Amino acid sequence: MPDNNIKLSQRAEAISPFHVMNILAQAKALEAQGRDIIHLEVGEPDFTTPEPIVEAGIAALKSGKTHYTPALGLPALRQAIADWYLTHYGVALSAERVVVTPGASGALLLLMGALLDPGKSVLLADPGYPCNRHFARFVEGQAQLVTVAEAAGYQLTATDIAQHWHDDTSLALLASPANPTGSVLSRDDLMALSSAIKAKAGHFVVDEIYHGLIYGDVDTTTALAIDDNAFVINSFSKFFGMTGWRLGWLVVSEAYVPAMEKLAQNLYLAPPTVSQYAALAAFEPDTLAILEQRRQIFEQRKAVLLPALIALGLKITATPAGAFYIYADCRRFLNDAQPDSMALSQFWLQEAGVAVTPGYDFGKSGAKTHIRFAYTRGSARLLEAVDRIAALYR
């Protein structure tokens, strides 16, 4: 029987569910009934973790590497990440500035806890990754959603910073490549944003967890190449294919390291030990060769799915340049029976066996009229998903 005496904090009540996880649960339930479901909803690569990383993890377990590490992470891994910035971006970085975290979510929690006072605001693009605003609420801050233009690649601009920053704004959180849109900030974009935020004496935070998954000739780099004082979040989940290992990192200026260490000690003690030893193999040449092959496969999938969705009748004018998402205007398919993206996603799941994410997950702007597709399945399955949806309207 339900417990009617449950009393939750206002904080817990205010944080809304992550709709994509509900869709995933429904899809799994249908699969358990024998249905064939094509998963285009959850942002998780279908590739397993590269074998060199797995072998490094197994070796760590066999050698007894099962105890706590320092709160900021293994020194060797922090150095490997710093070396990655030098070899990959040409950015010289002290390993002392690298904070290893339990996933990028752990990095976001540290940042919000360190930078956002109760009642203060963080500027976020709308649409954007939903958990960002929930992290702000969790530390009693406020998410200030700014509707971003499709013409601007669904990204905050320097003009947005100037117009929407107010006395209670503490930081702006950008994402490049972005979820759900796959848009990428160019070097010029990053420079303009950095200058605009500095003019407001605010914190410049950039989520780069999809770096490595960028396609075509895009003029971009890490925000640290533009602004040495930027706070940069990254992860081993997406490009490195380590979602279940729960490992990410955060780069901060040296002045912020003690605060991050103190918070890490109290919030989670240390990142997962075995995951850290495994991640040491992520930057090896053999691993990087595997990851580059996978990046090329994602690019091929995008080239297959994007025109197929447009031919289906979805409107996609802002071509994604990174990550593995396509954010589409679905108004062509809305009607009295499926009046918004939530109802439409349910219809496609139940009737076509295709799982997608409704725009409601990503904010208020376009929530009712947009759907996100994740091209984390093979090209044949992507085309099959489009064919299944098309068959519903014949």
C-alpha positions as CSV (number, residue, x, y, z in Angstrom):
1,M,0.0,0.0,0.0
2,P,1.2,3.6,-0.7
3,D,2.5,5.5,2.3
4,N,0.4,8.6,2.5
5,N,2.7,10.0,5.2
6,I,5.6,10.6,2.9
7,K,6.9,14.2,3.2
8,L,9.5,15.4,0.7
9,S,11.6,18.5,0.8
10,Q,10.5,21.4,-1.4
11,R,13.7,20.8,-3.2
12,A,12.8,17.3,-4.1
13,E,9.3,18.3,-5.1
14,A,10.5,21.0,-7.4
15,I,12.8,18.8,-9.4
16,S,10.9,17.3,-12.3
17,P,11.5,13.8,-13.7
18,F,13.9,13.1,-16.5
19,H,11.4,12.2,-19.2
20,V,13.8,10.3,-21.3
21,M,14.4,7.8,-18.5
22,N,10.6,7.2,-18.3
23,I,10.5,6.6,-22.0
24,L,13.4,4.2,-21.7
25,A,11.6,2.3,-18.9
26,Q,8.5,2.0,-21.0
27,A,10.5,0.8,-24.0
28,K,12.2,-1.8,-21.8
29,A,8.8,-3.0,-20.6
30,L,7.6,-3.4,-24.1
31,E,10.7,-5.3,-25.0
32,A,10.0,-7.6,-22.0
33,Q,6.7,-8.3,-23.7
34,G,8.4,-9.4,-26.9
35,R,8.2,-6.1,-28.8
36,D,11.1,-5.0,-31.0
37,I,11.9,-1.4,-30.0
38,I,14.4,0.9,-31.8
39,H,16.1,3.0,-29.2
40,L,16.7,6.6,-30.4
41,E,15.9,8.2,-27.0
42,V,18.7,7.8,-24.5
43,G,22.0,9.6,-25.0
44,E,24.2,6.6,-24.7
45,P,26.5,5.2,-27.4
46,D,25.7,1.7,-28.5
47,F,29.3,0.7,-28.6
48,T,30.8,-1.1,-25.6
49,T,33.8,0.4,-23.8
50,P,37.0,-0.1,-25.9
51,E,38.8,-3.3,-25.1
52,P,42.1,-1.6,-23.9
53,I,40.1,0.3,-21.3
54,V,38.2,-2.8,-20.1
55,E,41.5,-4.7,-19.9
56,A,43.0,-1.9,-17.8
57,G,40.0,-2.1,-15.4
58,I,40.3,-5.9,-15.1
59,A,44.0,-5.6,-14.4
60,A,43.3,-3.0,-11.7
61,L,40.8,-5.3,-10.0
62,K,43.1,-8.3,-10.1
63,S,46.0,-6.2,-8.6
64,G,43.8,-5.1,-5.7
65,K,43.2,-1.5,-6.8
66,T,39.9,-1.4,-4.9
67,H,40.6,1.3,-2.2
68,Y,39.8,5.0,-2.1
69,T,41.9,7.3,-4.1
70,P,42.5,11.0,-3.2
71,A,39.3,13.0,-3.4
72,L,40.5,14.9,-6.5
73,G,41.4,11.7,-8.3
74,L,44.5,9.6,-9.1
75,P,47.5,11.8,-9.7
76,A,48.4,9.7,-12.7
77,L,44.9,10.2,-14.3
78,R,44.9,14.0,-13.5
79,Q,48.3,14.2,-15.3
80,A,47.0,12.1,-18.2
81,I,44.1,14.5,-18.6
82,A,46.4,17.5,-18.5
83,D,48.6,15.9,-21.1
84,W,45.5,15.3,-23.3
85,Y,44.8,19.1,-23.3
86,L,48.4,19.7,-24.5
87,T,48.5,17.1,-27.2
88,H,44.9,17.5,-28.4
89,Y,44.4,21.3,-28.1
90,G,47.8,22.7,-27.5
91,V,46.8,24.0,-24.1
92,A,49.4,23.7,-21.3
93,L,47.6,22.8,-18.1
94,S,48.8,21.9,-14.7
95,A,47.5,18.6,-13.4
96,E,46.7,20.3,-10.1
97,R,43.8,22.0,-11.9
98,V,42.2,18.8,-12.9
99,V,39.4,17.4,-10.7
100,V,38.3,13.9,-11.5
101,T,34.6,13.3,-10.6
102,P,31.9,10.6,-10.6
103,G,30.7,11.4,-14.1
104,A,30.2,14.9,-15.5
105,S,27.2,15.1,-13.1
106,G,29.6,15.0,-10.2
107,A,31.5,17.9,-11.8
108,L,28.3,19.9,-12.2
109,L,27.3,19.3,-8.6
110,L,30.7,20.5,-7.4
111,L,30.5,23.6,-9.6
112,M,27.0,24.6,-8.6
113,G,27.9,24.0,-5.0
114,A,31.0,26.2,-5.2
115,L,29.7,29.0,-7.4
116,L,26.0,29.4,-6.9
117,D,24.7,30.9,-3.7
118,P,21.0,30.4,-2.6
119,G,18.8,32.7,-4.7
120,K,21.5,33.5,-7.2
121,S,21.0,32.6,-10.9
122,V,22.8,30.6,-13.6
123,L,22.1,31.6,-17.3
124,L,21.2,28.6,-19.4
125,A,20.2,28.1,-23.0
126,D,16.6,27.0,-23.6
127,P,16.5,24.3,-25.0
128,G,19.3,22.7,-23.0
129,Y,20.3,19.7,-20.9
130,P,17.6,19.4,-18.2
131,C,19.8,18.3,-15.2
132,N,21.6,21.6,-15.3
133,R,18.6,23.5,-14.1
134,H,17.9,20.8,-11.5
135,F,21.4,21.0,-10.1
136,A,20.9,24.7,-9.7
137,R,17.7,24.1,-7.8
138,F,19.4,21.4,-5.7
139,V,21.8,24.0,-4.2
140,E,18.9,26.5,-3.8
141,G,19.9,28.6,-6.7
142,Q,17.8,29.5,-9.7
143,A,18.0,28.5,-13.4
144,Q,17.5,31.5,-15.7
145,L,16.4,30.1,-19.0
146,V,17.1,32.2,-22.0
147,T,15.2,31.3,-25.2
148,V,17.9,30.8,-27.9
149,A,17.4,31.3,-31.6
150,E,17.7,28.5,-34.1
151,A,19.6,31.0,-36.2
152,A,22.2,31.2,-33.5
153,G,22.5,27.4,-33.4
154,Y,20.4,27.3,-30.3
155,Q,23.3,28.8,-28.3
156,L,23.6,31.7,-25.9
157,T,25.3,34.7,-27.5
158,A,27.3,37.6,-26.2
159,T,24.2,39.7,-26.8
160,D,22.1,37.3,-24.6
161,I,24.7,37.7,-21.9
162,A,24.5,41.5,-22.1
163,Q,20.6,41.5,-22.2
164,H,19.8,38.9,-19.6
165,W,22.5,39.2,-16.9
166,H,21.2,40.9,-13.8
167,D,22.5,41.6,-10.3
168,D,21.7,38.1,-9.0
169,T,23.3,36.3,-11.9
170,S,26.5,34.4,-10.9
171,L,27.4,32.3,-13.9
172,A,26.6,31.3,-17.4
173,L,26.7,27.6,-18.4
174,L,27.2,26.8,-22.1
175,A,27.5,23.5,-23.8
176,S,29.5,22.7,-26.9
177,P,28.5,20.4,-28.5
178,A,25.1,20.9,-27.0
179,N,22.4,18.5,-26.0
180,P,19.7,18.3,-27.5
181,T,20.7,20.2,-30.6
182,G,24.3,19.1,-31.4
183,S,25.3,22.7,-32.0
184,V,28.9,23.7,-31.6
185,L,30.4,27.0,-30.4
186,S,33.2,28.3,-32.7
187,R,36.4,29.9,-31.5
188,D,34.9,33.3,-32.2
189,D,31.8,32.4,-30.3
190,L,33.8,31.4,-27.3
191,M,35.9,34.6,-27.4
192,A,32.8,36.8,-27.6
193,L,31.1,34.9,-24.7
194,S,34.1,35.0,-22.5
195,S,34.5,38.8,-23.0
196,A,30.8,39.4,-22.3
197,I,30.8,37.3,-19.1
198,K,34.1,39.0,-17.9
199,A,32.4,42.4,-18.4
200,K,29.7,41.2,-15.9
201,A,32.4,39.8,-13.5
202,G,30.7,36.4,-13.8
203,H,31.8,32.8,-14.1
204,F,32.2,31.3,-17.5
205,V,31.4,27.5,-17.4
206,V,31.5,25.3,-20.5
207,D,30.2,21.7,-20.8
208,E,32.4,19.9,-23.3
209,I,31.4,16.3,-22.6
210,Y,30.7,15.7,-26.3
211,H,34.1,17.0,-27.4
212,G,35.7,14.4,-29.7
213,L,32.3,13.9,-31.4
214,I,32.4,16.9,-33.8
215,Y,31.9,16.5,-37.5
216,G,33.0,18.4,-40.6
217,D,35.2,21.5,-40.8
218,V,34.2,23.2,-37.6
219,D,36.4,26.0,-36.2
220,T,36.3,25.1,-32.5
221,T,38.5,24.4,-29.6
222,T,38.3,24.0,-25.8
223,A,37.2,27.1,-24.0
224,L,40.5,26.8,-22.0
225,A,42.3,27.9,-25.2
226,I,40.3,31.1,-25.1
227,D,40.0,31.8,-21.4
228,D,42.4,30.2,-18.9
229,N,39.9,31.1,-16.1
230,A,37.0,29.2,-17.6
231,F,35.5,26.3,-15.8
232,V,35.4,23.3,-18.2
233,I,33.5,20.1,-17.7
234,N,34.2,16.9,-19.6
235,S,33.5,13.2,-19.3
236,F,34.6,9.7,-20.2
237,S,31.1,8.7,-21.0
238,K,30.4,9.9,-24.6
239,F,33.5,10.1,-26.8
240,F,35.4,7.5,-24.6
241,G,32.4,5.2,-24.4
242,M,32.5,4.7,-20.6
243,T,29.0,5.6,-19.6
244,G,28.6,2.9,-16.9
245,W,32.0,3.6,-15.4
246,R,30.7,6.9,-14.1
247,L,33.8,9.1,-14.6
248,G,34.3,12.7,-15.6
249,W,36.4,15.6,-14.9
250,L,36.5,19.3,-14.2
251,V,39.2,21.9,-14.9
252,V,39.3,24.9,-12.6
253,S,41.8,27.7,-11.9
254,E,44.2,26.8,-9.1
255,A,42.5,29.2,-6.7
256,Y,39.3,27.0,-6.8
257,V,41.0,23.7,-6.2
258,P,40.8,23.7,-2.4
259,A,37.1,24.4,-2.5
260,M,36.5,21.6,-5.0
261,E,38.6,19.2,-2.9
262,K,36.6,20.1,0.3
263,L,33.3,19.6,-1.5
264,A,34.4,16.3,-3.1
265,Q,35.5,14.9,0.2
266,N,32.1,15.6,1.7
267,L,29.8,14.8,-1.2
268,Y,31.3,11.5,-2.5
269,L,34.7,10.9,-0.9
270,A,36.4,10.0,-4.2
271,P,35.7,9.0,-7.8
272,P,35.3,5.3,-8.6
273,T,38.7,3.7,-8.2
274,V,38.6,1.0,-10.8
275,S,37.1,3.4,-13.3
276,Q,40.1,5.7,-12.8
277,Y,42.6,3.0,-13.4
278,A,40.7,1.9,-16.5
279,A,40.6,5.4,-17.8
280,L,44.4,5.6,-17.8
281,A,44.1,3.5,-21.0
282,A,41.7,5.9,-22.7
283,F,44.4,8.2,-24.0
284,E,46.6,5.4,-25.4
285,P,47.1,5.5,-29.2
286,D,45.4,2.1,-29.8
287,T,42.3,3.3,-27.8
288,L,42.2,6.7,-29.6
289,A,42.3,4.9,-33.0
290,I,39.3,2.9,-32.0
291,L,37.5,6.0,-30.8
292,E,38.3,7.8,-34.0
293,Q,36.7,5.0,-36.0
294,R,33.6,5.3,-33.9
295,R,33.5,9.0,-34.4
296,Q,33.5,8.4,-38.2
297,I,30.6,5.9,-37.8
298,F,28.6,8.5,-35.9
299,E,29.2,11.0,-38.7
300,Q,28.0,8.4,-41.2
301,R,24.9,7.8,-39.2
302,K,24.1,11.5,-39.1
303,A,24.5,11.6,-42.8
304,V,22.0,8.8,-43.1
305,L,19.4,9.9,-40.5
306,L,19.3,13.7,-41.1
307,P,18.0,13.6,-44.7
308,A,15.7,10.7,-43.9
309,L,14.0,12.7,-41.1
310,I,13.7,15.8,-43.4
311,A,12.1,13.6,-46.1
312,L,9.7,12.3,-43.5
313,G,8.4,15.8,-42.9
314,L,10.3,16.9,-39.8
315,K,11.8,20.4,-40.0
316,I,15.5,20.6,-39.2
317,T,17.2,23.8,-40.3
318,A,20.0,24.0,-37.7
319,T,22.2,21.1,-38.9
320,P,24.0,19.5,-35.9
321,A,27.7,19.6,-35.9
322,G,28.5,17.4,-32.9
323,A,27.3,14.9,-30.3
324,F,24.9,12.3,-31.6
325,Y,21.5,14.1,-31.6
326,I,19.1,15.7,-34.0
327,Y,16.6,18.2,-32.7
328,A,13.6,18.3,-34.9
329,D,10.4,20.4,-35.2
330,C,7.6,17.8,-35.2
331,R,4.6,20.1,-35.8
332,R,3.9,18.4,-39.1
333,F,2.7,15.4,-37.1
334,L,0.7,17.1,-34.3
335,N,-3.0,16.8,-34.3
336,D,-6.0,16.4,-31.9
337,A,-5.0,12.9,-30.9
338,Q,-1.3,13.8,-30.5
339,P,-1.3,17.5,-29.7
340,D,2.3,17.8,-28.4
341,S,5.7,16.1,-28.5
342,M,4.9,14.1,-25.3
343,A,1.8,12.5,-26.8
344,L,3.6,12.0,-30.2
345,S,6.5,10.3,-28.6
346,Q,4.1,8.0,-26.8
347,F,2.3,7.3,-30.0
348,W,5.4,6.4,-31.9
349,L,6.7,4.2,-29.1
350,Q,3.4,2.2,-28.7
351,E,2.4,2.0,-32.4
352,A,5.8,2.0,-34.2
353,G,8.2,0.7,-31.6
354,V,10.4,3.7,-32.0
355,A,11.6,5.4,-28.8
356,V,12.4,9.2,-29.0
357,T,12.7,12.0,-26.5
358,P,10.0,14.7,-26.3
359,G,11.1,18.3,-26.1
360,Y,9.6,18.6,-22.6
361,D,12.9,17.4,-21.3
362,F,14.9,20.3,-22.5
363,G,13.1,23.4,-21.2
364,K,10.2,25.5,-22.2
365,S,11.1,26.8,-25.6
366,G,9.9,24.4,-28.3
367,A,9.0,21.8,-25.6
368,K,5.7,21.0,-27.2
369,T,6.8,21.1,-30.8
370,H,10.2,19.4,-30.9
371,I,11.6,15.9,-30.5
372,R,15.2,14.7,-30.1
373,F,16.6,11.7,-32.0
374,A,19.8,10.0,-30.8
375,Y,21.6,8.3,-33.6
376,T,23.1,5.7,-31.3
377,R,22.1,2.8,-33.4
378,G,23.4,1.4,-36.7
379,S,22.4,3.0,-40.0
380,A,20.0,0.2,-41.0
381,R,18.1,0.5,-37.7
382,L,17.9,4.3,-38.1
383,L,16.3,3.9,-41.5
384,E,14.0,1.2,-40.2
385,A,12.9,3.6,-37.5
386,V,12.0,6.2,-40.1
387,D,10.1,3.7,-42.2
388,R,8.1,2.5,-39.2
389,I,7.1,6.1,-38.4
390,A,6.2,6.8,-42.0
391,A,4.0,3.7,-42.1
392,L,1.8,5.2,-39.4
393,Y,0.8,8.0,-41.8
394,R,0.2,6.0,-45.0
